């Protein structure tokens, strides 16, 4: 549905959590994302980073919308309590 944007990564350490994005044209990326709906942005993220995205939530009243949105795109997305 959406084109995949190639991103180069530079490994800072052996830990995947410490990878840093480089060579990303953030202006172009922001322009592309700015015209997308919330659902399209979540779909884009799920497509770009399969099995590497999580949702943080305080489980407050407004959080229900975010949880519903994210799980409608990726039912098994991990939800982290903050």
C-alpha positions as CSV (number, residue, x, y, z in Angstrom):
1,X,0.0,0.0,0.0
2,X,2.8,2.5,1.0
3,X,6.2,2.6,-0.5
4,X,9.0,1.5,1.8
5,X,11.6,4.1,2.6
6,X,15.1,2.8,2.7
7,X,16.9,3.8,5.9
8,X,20.5,3.0,6.6
9,X,21.5,2.2,10.2
10,X,24.8,2.5,11.9
11,X,25.4,0.1,14.7
12,X,26.7,1.9,17.8
13,X,27.0,-1.3,19.9
14,X,25.9,-4.9,19.5
15,X,22.6,-4.2,21.2
16,X,19.7,-3.6,18.7
17,X,18.3,-1.0,21.1
18,X,21.4,1.2,20.4
19,X,21.1,1.3,16.6
20,X,21.0,4.9,15.3
21,X,19.3,6.0,12.1
22,X,21.4,7.8,9.6
23,X,21.1,9.2,6.1
24,X,17.3,9.8,6.6
25,X,15.9,12.9,5.0
26,X,13.6,13.8,7.8
27,X,12.1,16.7,5.9
28,X,10.9,14.4,3.1
29,X,9.7,11.8,5.6
30,X,7.8,14.5,7.7
31,X,6.2,15.8,4.5
32,X,5.0,12.3,3.5
33,X,3.7,11.5,6.9
34,X,2.0,14.8,7.4
35,X,-0.7,14.1,4.8
36,X,-1.5,10.6,6.2
37,X,-4.3,9.8,8.5
38,X,-3.6,8.4,11.9
39,X,-4.4,4.9,10.7
40,X,-2.1,5.3,7.7
41,X,0.8,6.4,9.9
42,X,0.4,3.4,12.1
43,X,0.2,1.2,9.0
44,X,3.4,2.9,7.7
45,X,5.2,2.3,11.0
46,X,4.1,-1.3,11.2
47,X,5.3,-1.8,7.6
48,X,8.6,-0.1,8.1
49,X,9.5,-1.7,11.4
50,X,7.8,-5.1,11.5
51,X,7.8,-6.7,14.9
52,X,9.8,-3.8,16.3
53,X,7.2,-1.3,17.3
54,X,5.5,-1.0,20.7
55,X,2.8,1.3,22.2
56,X,3.4,3.1,25.4
57,X,0.3,4.0,27.4
58,X,-0.8,5.4,30.7
59,X,-4.1,3.5,30.3
60,X,-6.0,6.8,30.9
61,X,-9.2,7.7,29.2
62,X,-7.5,9.1,26.1
63,X,-5.2,6.1,25.8
64,X,-8.1,3.9,24.8
65,X,-8.2,5.6,21.4
66,X,-4.5,5.0,20.8
67,X,-4.7,1.4,21.9
68,X,-7.7,0.8,19.7
69,X,-6.0,2.4,16.7
70,X,-2.8,0.5,17.1
71,X,-4.3,-2.9,17.8
72,X,-6.7,-2.5,14.8
73,X,-3.6,-2.3,12.6
74,X,-1.4,-4.8,14.5
75,X,-3.4,-6.9,16.9
76,X,-0.3,-8.3,18.7
77,X,1.4,-5.0,19.3
78,X,3.1,-4.9,22.7
79,X,1.6,-2.3,25.1
80,X,3.9,-0.9,27.8
81,X,2.5,0.8,30.9
82,X,4.2,4.2,31.6
